[in-house]
Amino acid sequence: MPHDVNARVAAPAALALSVNGEHVASAAATLVALLAERGFAGGGFACAVNGQFVPRARWAEHMLADGDCIDVVAPVTGG
């Protein structure tokens, strides 16, 4: 079967997400990719998707979907 040299590979569709209340468009497929894209590096924070805590060990496998609400929070110390 001949292949079309003019065929284009479709770019990943951008997802409409909410990150800490800010509406963003992202091509990130996973939570860890979104965090990297948005500049969250290192540790010291936790993530929830649609109100459900996502353990750090699952960030790389947690797939995002259009309309997801992601909260990135830092723990508060003191009392």
mmCIF file of the C-alpha atoms, coordinates in Angstrom:
data_MODEL
# 
_entry.id   MODEL 
# 
loop_
_atom_site.group_PDB 
_atom_site.id 
_atom_site.type_symbol 
_atom_site.label_atom_id 
_atom_site.label_alt_id 
_atom_site.label_comp_id 
_atom_site.label_asym_id 
_atom_site.label_entity_id 
_atom_site.label_seq_id 
_atom_site.pdbx_PDB_ins_code 
_atom_site.Cartn_x 
_atom_site.Cartn_y 
_atom_site.Cartn_z 
_atom_site.occupancy 
_atom_site.B_iso_or_equiv 
_atom_site.pdbx_formal_charge 
_atom_site.auth_seq_id 
_atom_site.auth_comp_id 
_atom_site.auth_asym_id 
_atom_site.auth_atom_id 
_atom_site.pdbx_PDB_model_num 
ATOM 1  C CA . MET A 1 1  ? 0.000   0.000  0.000  1.00 0.00 ? 1  MET A CA 1 
ATOM 2  C CA . PRO A 1 2  ? 1.622   3.299  -1.017 1.00 0.00 ? 2  PRO A CA 1 
ATOM 3  C CA . HIS A 1 3  ? 1.847   5.942  1.622  1.00 0.00 ? 3  HIS A CA 1 
ATOM 4  C CA . ASP A 1 4  ? 0.968   9.576  1.130  1.00 0.00 ? 4  ASP A CA 1 
ATOM 5  C CA . VAL A 1 5  ? 4.039   11.748 1.640  1.00 0.00 ? 5  VAL A CA 1 
ATOM 6  C CA . ASN A 1 6  ? 1.707   14.701 2.155  1.00 0.00 ? 6  ASN A CA 1 
ATOM 7  C CA . ALA A 1 7  ? -0.196  13.016 4.966  1.00 0.00 ? 7  ALA A CA 1 
ATOM 8  C CA . ARG A 1 8  ? 0.009   14.875 8.230  1.00 0.00 ? 8  ARG A CA 1 
ATOM 9  C CA . VAL A 1 9  ? 0.254   13.417 11.671 1.00 0.00 ? 9  VAL A CA 1 
ATOM 10 C CA . ALA A 1 10 ? -2.447  14.953 13.793 1.00 0.00 ? 10 ALA A CA 1 
ATOM 11 C CA . ALA A 1 11 ? -1.201  17.010 16.691 1.00 0.00 ? 11 ALA A CA 1 
ATOM 12 C CA . PRO A 1 12 ? -2.556  15.951 20.046 1.00 0.00 ? 12 PRO A CA 1 
ATOM 13 C CA . ALA A 1 13 ? -5.762  17.777 20.821 1.00 0.00 ? 13 ALA A CA 1 
ATOM 14 C CA . ALA A 1 14 ? -5.545  20.300 23.620 1.00 0.00 ? 14 ALA A CA 1 
ATOM 15 C CA . LEU A 1 15 ? -7.527  19.472 26.723 1.00 0.00 ? 15 LEU A CA 1 
ATOM 16 C CA . ALA A 1 16 ? -9.533  22.195 28.445 1.00 0.00 ? 16 ALA A CA 1 
ATOM 17 C CA . LEU A 1 17 ? -8.439  21.964 32.080 1.00 0.00 ? 17 LEU A CA 1 
ATOM 18 C CA . SER A 1 18 ? -8.656  23.985 35.267 1.00 0.00 ? 18 SER A CA 1 
ATOM 19 C CA . VAL A 1 19 ? -5.399  24.245 37.241 1.00 0.00 ? 19 VAL A CA 1 
ATOM 20 C CA . ASN A 1 20 ? -5.811  25.904 40.631 1.00 0.00 ? 20 ASN A CA 1 
ATOM 21 C CA . GLY A 1 21 ? -8.864  27.694 39.269 1.00 0.00 ? 21 GLY A CA 1 
ATOM 22 C CA . GLU A 1 22 ? -7.147  28.933 36.094 1.00 0.00 ? 22 GLU A CA 1 
ATOM 23 C CA . HIS A 1 23 ? -8.583  27.714 32.796 1.00 0.00 ? 23 HIS A CA 1 
ATOM 24 C CA . VAL A 1 24 ? -5.782  26.350 30.615 1.00 0.00 ? 24 VAL A CA 1 
ATOM 25 C CA . ALA A 1 25 ? -5.435  24.399 27.375 1.00 0.00 ? 25 ALA A CA 1 
ATOM 26 C CA . SER A 1 26 ? -2.872  21.612 27.479 1.00 0.00 ? 26 SER A CA 1 
ATOM 27 C CA . ALA A 1 27 ? -1.705  18.747 25.294 1.00 0.00 ? 27 ALA A CA 1 
ATOM 28 C CA . ALA A 1 28 ? -0.384  16.942 28.398 1.00 0.00 ? 28 ALA A CA 1 
ATOM 29 C CA . ALA A 1 29 ? -1.813  13.444 28.579 1.00 0.00 ? 29 ALA A CA 1 
ATOM 30 C CA . THR A 1 30 ? -0.797  12.695 32.169 1.00 0.00 ? 30 THR A CA 1 
ATOM 31 C CA . LEU A 1 31 ? -0.736  14.544 35.460 1.00 0.00 ? 31 LEU A CA 1 
ATOM 32 C CA . VAL A 1 32 ? 3.072   14.452 35.622 1.00 0.00 ? 32 VAL A CA 1 
ATOM 33 C CA . ALA A 1 33 ? 3.314   15.930 32.104 1.00 0.00 ? 33 ALA A CA 1 
ATOM 34 C CA . LEU A 1 34 ? 0.908   18.721 33.032 1.00 0.00 ? 34 LEU A CA 1 
ATOM 35 C CA . LEU A 1 35 ? 2.884   19.527 36.177 1.00 0.00 ? 35 LEU A CA 1 
ATOM 36 C CA . ALA A 1 36 ? 6.109   19.740 34.172 1.00 0.00 ? 36 ALA A CA 1 
ATOM 37 C CA . GLU A 1 37 ? 4.421   21.868 31.504 1.00 0.00 ? 37 GLU A CA 1 
ATOM 38 C CA . ARG A 1 38 ? 3.083   24.288 34.134 1.00 0.00 ? 38 ARG A CA 1 
ATOM 39 C CA . GLY A 1 39 ? 6.457   24.602 35.896 1.00 0.00 ? 39 GLY A CA 1 
ATOM 40 C CA . PHE A 1 40 ? 5.763   22.588 39.023 1.00 0.00 ? 40 PHE A CA 1 
ATOM 41 C CA . ALA A 1 41 ? 9.095   20.980 39.857 1.00 0.00 ? 41 ALA A CA 1 
ATOM 42 C CA . GLY A 1 42 ? 10.554  19.174 42.815 1.00 0.00 ? 42 GLY A CA 1 
ATOM 43 C CA . GLY A 1 43 ? 8.329   18.155 45.644 1.00 0.00 ? 43 GLY A CA 1 
ATOM 44 C CA . GLY A 1 44 ? 6.580   19.726 48.555 1.00 0.00 ? 44 GLY A CA 1 
ATOM 45 C CA . PHE A 1 45 ? 3.104   19.710 47.060 1.00 0.00 ? 45 PHE A CA 1 
ATOM 46 C CA . ALA A 1 46 ? 0.152   17.391 46.599 1.00 0.00 ? 46 ALA A CA 1 
ATOM 47 C CA . CYS A 1 47 ? -2.313  17.036 43.728 1.00 0.00 ? 47 CYS A CA 1 
ATOM 48 C CA . ALA A 1 48 ? -5.995  16.320 43.431 1.00 0.00 ? 48 ALA A CA 1 
ATOM 49 C CA . VAL A 1 49 ? -7.924  15.744 40.221 1.00 0.00 ? 49 VAL A CA 1 
ATOM 50 C CA . ASN A 1 50 ? -11.644 16.452 40.375 1.00 0.00 ? 50 ASN A CA 1 
ATOM 51 C CA . GLY A 1 51 ? -11.432 16.576 44.162 1.00 0.00 ? 51 GLY A CA 1 
ATOM 52 C CA . GLN A 1 52 ? -9.706  13.201 44.507 1.00 0.00 ? 52 GLN A CA 1 
ATOM 53 C CA . PHE A 1 53 ? -6.158  13.029 45.907 1.00 0.00 ? 53 PHE A CA 1 
ATOM 54 C CA . VAL A 1 54 ? -3.708  11.397 43.470 1.00 0.00 ? 54 VAL A CA 1 
ATOM 55 C CA . PRO A 1 55 ? -0.679  9.779  45.163 1.00 0.00 ? 55 PRO A CA 1 
ATOM 56 C CA . ARG A 1 56 ? 2.668   10.982 43.791 1.00 0.00 ? 56 ARG A CA 1 
ATOM 57 C CA . ALA A 1 57 ? 3.496   7.386  42.766 1.00 0.00 ? 57 ALA A CA 1 
ATOM 58 C CA . ARG A 1 58 ? 0.546   7.524  40.320 1.00 0.00 ? 58 ARG A CA 1 
ATOM 59 C CA . TRP A 1 59 ? 1.152   10.935 38.726 1.00 0.00 ? 59 TRP A CA 1 
ATOM 60 C CA . ALA A 1 60 ? 2.915   9.429  35.683 1.00 0.00 ? 60 ALA A CA 1 
ATOM 61 C CA . GLU A 1 61 ? 0.064   7.007  34.985 1.00 0.00 ? 61 GLU A CA 1 
ATOM 62 C CA . HIS A 1 62 ? -2.859  9.281  35.845 1.00 0.00 ? 62 HIS A CA 1 
ATOM 63 C CA . MET A 1 63 ? -4.442  10.155 32.490 1.00 0.00 ? 63 MET A CA 1 
ATOM 64 C CA . LEU A 1 64 ? -6.119  13.536 32.160 1.00 0.00 ? 64 LEU A CA 1 
ATOM 65 C CA . ALA A 1 65 ? -9.455  14.128 30.461 1.00 0.00 ? 65 ALA A CA 1 
ATOM 66 C CA . ASP A 1 66 ? -11.080 17.186 28.973 1.00 0.00 ? 66 ASP A CA 1 
ATOM 67 C CA . GLY A 1 67 ? -12.716 19.242 31.722 1.00 0.00 ? 67 GLY A CA 1 
ATOM 68 C CA . ASP A 1 68 ? -10.605 17.908 34.609 1.00 0.00 ? 68 ASP A CA 1 
ATOM 69 C CA . CYS A 1 69 ? -10.033 20.241 37.568 1.00 0.00 ? 69 CYS A CA 1 
ATOM 70 C CA . ILE A 1 70 ? -6.520  19.919 38.994 1.00 0.00 ? 70 ILE A CA 1 
ATOM 71 C CA . ASP A 1 71 ? -5.571  21.372 42.366 1.00 0.00 ? 71 ASP A CA 1 
ATOM 72 C CA . VAL A 1 72 ? -1.898  21.644 43.286 1.00 0.00 ? 72 VAL A CA 1 
ATOM 73 C CA . VAL A 1 73 ? -1.479  22.475 46.960 1.00 0.00 ? 73 VAL A CA 1 
ATOM 74 C CA . ALA A 1 74 ? 1.443   22.939 49.315 1.00 0.00 ? 74 ALA A CA 1 
ATOM 75 C CA . PRO A 1 75 ? 1.089   21.729 52.897 1.00 0.00 ? 75 PRO A CA 1 
ATOM 76 C CA . VAL A 1 76 ? 0.716   24.411 55.543 1.00 0.00 ? 76 VAL A CA 1 
ATOM 77 C CA . THR A 1 77 ? 2.817   24.051 58.668 1.00 0.00 ? 77 THR A CA 1 
ATOM 78 C CA . GLY A 1 78 ? 2.379   25.648 62.019 1.00 0.00 ? 78 GLY A CA 1 
ATOM 79 C CA . GLY A 1 79 ? -0.642  25.982 64.116 1.00 0.00 ? 79 GLY A CA 1 
# 
